[in-house]
């Protein structure tokens, strides 16, 4: 049995993943703004620090798996999305890297999104600020833009951050990957479909399989990446999107 930390564990994909891992016999430490072993808002710098201290204590200094699942939807304010979806996730990844390195076969997964593959609304200077670790500048750049732009760019930056860490993390024996879900049956999707600003875009996404995924299906993909059958999968962004990315960019490898 291993010990895994899952952020965003109180609802949606995080809750589904927690259930999957526990059924597989794993110990799960949940982190969320409510109903979790560690209660914290990853959009706040001081709460990230407290969350990291609590996580290190809860896992005894060695962590077998980490999933950064907590995130705000496109209907939230752009700066808040930036703080949680990118900087909060990266703070947990980097802050728990040493604890992961102490485990025998550690793995980490960051939850990105197929929305991050939408090139039309990319903001290059925002991505650069994210990768420079300049949270203040990233918020300044995204301020005044809509939540969808912030969401797509933050999820793009997170996927890039995973790939940029592959060399260093691999040398430490830690496998690091990202999963980019498409349309998924969660409270976030329900809220998007009930909002006239976002529902048309969601419905317009071409999905060759013709349906939304259940949260449990995406949790299965994440569980695979955390487990022994994925021992040689590292530094990748796995699109679990029913084929949507193949439609968006059929020539991408």
N, C-alpha and C positions, 0 to 999 in steps of 0.2 A: 504494500500500500504506500502510495506517495502522498505528498502534501502539495496542494495546488491553491493558488490565490486567484480568484475571479473577481474582477471589478464589474460593477453594474449587475450584481448577483441577485438583486431583489425583483427584477422583472425582465420580460422579453427574452432575448437570447441568453443573457447572463443567467437567468433563472433556469432556463432549459438546459444550459451547459452544466450548471451546478447539479441538477437532477441526474444528468447523464453520467457525470464523473462519480457521483456518490453511488449510483447503481453499479458502476464498474469497480466499486470497492475503494475509491480514492477518498482521502480527507480533503475537504474544501473549506478554505477560509474565504468568506464573502466580504466584499467591500462595496458599500453603497451609501447613499445619503439616508437610508433608513433600512430597518429589518436586515441587518448584517452584523457579522462579528466585529467588523471595523466600520464605524460610521464616519464618513468624511465626504466633503465636497471637493472633488479634484480640480475644480475651477479656482480654488483658493490656495495660494502658495503655502501658507502656514498649515493648512489642513493636509496638504500633500506631505509635508514633513512629518506631521504627527501620524499620518497613515503609514508612512514608510517605517517609522519606529515601531508602530504596533504590528506591522506585518513581519518585521524581523524577529520581534519577540514571539509572535504566534507560531512562526515556523521553526523556532529554535536556531535560526541562523542559516538553515539549509532549506532550499525550496526546490521541489521537483518540477513544478510547472506554474506558469503565469499566463493569464489571459486578460488582456486589456480590452474590456468590452464596454465599459461605461462611456456613454456619449449622449449629447444633446441632438435633437432633431432639427431639420431645416427651418422649422417654425420658430425657433428660439432666436435670440439676439446674436448678431454676428460675433461680437467680441467674446461673449460667453461661450459660444461654440468653439472659438479658437482656444480659449483657456482650457476647456474640458477635453475636446476631441483630439487636439494635438498635444498641447503642453502637459496636460494632466496624464495622458497616456505615456508620453515619453519620459516623464518624471518617474513613473512607476517602473517602466522598463529599465532605465538606467540606474535608478536607485536600488533595484533588487537584483541587478546583474551579479553582484558578488555572492549573494545568497544562492542564486541559481548555480553558479559555478561550483559551489560546495556539494551539490547533489551528484549522484553517480551518472545519471543520464537526463540532464535537464532540458526542458523545451519551453519556449514562450511563443505566444501567438497574439498579434495585435489585430483588432477588428477594424478593417477599412470599409470600403463600399465600392460597388460598381460605379457609383456617382463620381468617384475620384478619377475615373477614366474619361470623363467628359471634358474634352480639350477646349471647347468653345468659351468656357467661362473661367479659365485658369487666370490667376493673377501671379505672374512670375516673381514680382518683388515680395509678395506675401510668402511664397514658398521659400524664397531665399532667407527671409527673416526667420521663418520657422527653423530652418536648418542651421542658422547661425545661433539659435537659442535665444533670440531677442524677442521675448514675449511682448514687451511694451511696444516695440516697433510693429510687430505683426498685428497687434490690436489697432494701432493707429492706421495701418494700411487698409484693414478690413472695415473700419468704422464707417457707418453710413451705408454700407452695402447690405443686400438682402441676406437672409439666413441661408438660402440655398447656395449662394456663391461661397459663403463661409464654410458650409458643410462640405461641399465638393472639394474645395481647396484644402481644408484641414484633413480630409480623408486621403487625398492625394499625397499630401506631405507625410502623413503617417505611413503609408505604403512605401514611399521613398525612404523614409527613415529606417524602416526594416531592412531594405536592401543595402543601404549605406553602412549598416552595422554588421553585415554578414561576415566580413573578414575578421574583425576584432572578436566577435562573439564565437565564431567558429573556432578560433585559436584557443578560446577558453573552454571549448567543449560544449557550448550551449547552442542548441538549434533554435533559430528564430525565423518565424514565417508570419505572413499576414493572410487573413481570409477576407475577401471582398464579397459580401453577400449582395444579392439583388433584391427584388421585391420579396419581403418576408412577413409572415403573419405575426405581427407584434402590436403592442399598443401604439408604437410610433407610426406604423402603417395606418392604423385606424384613424389616428389624428390627422395624418396627411390627407387621407381620402375624405375627411370631413371638412377640409379647408379648401375653399374655392381657389386660393392662390396656388396650392400645391397639387391638388387632385388631378388636373389635366396632364401635368408633367409625369406623374406616376403612371397614369393610365396609358400615356403615349410610349412608355418604355417597351420596346419589342422584346418579348421573351419567347424564344422558339419552343420551349416546353409548354407554353400556354397556361401557366399557373404561377401562383406565389409559392414560395417554400414555407414549410412550417419551421418554427424556431428549432424544433427537435432535429430536423434534417441538417440545418447548419451546425447545430451543436455536434452532430456526428462527424462532420468534416473537421471541426476543431479538435474533437477527441482523437481522431486519427492522427492529426499533426502532433499531438502531445504524446502519442503512444509509440510502442516499439516498432510497429509496422512502417513508421515514417522516419526511421533512424538516419536515412541518407537524404532527407528532404530538408533543405536549409536555404534561407535567403530568397524565398519565393513569395509571390502574391497569388493565392489560389482564388480564382473567381468561382464562387458557388452561387450562380446567378441564373440558372436555367438556360444559358446560352446568350444572355443579353450582351455580354462583352464581345462575343463573336460577331454580333450584328453591328455594334458600335464601331469596332475596328477589326474587320475580318483579316487584315494582313499582319496584325500584331503577333509576335511569337512569345 
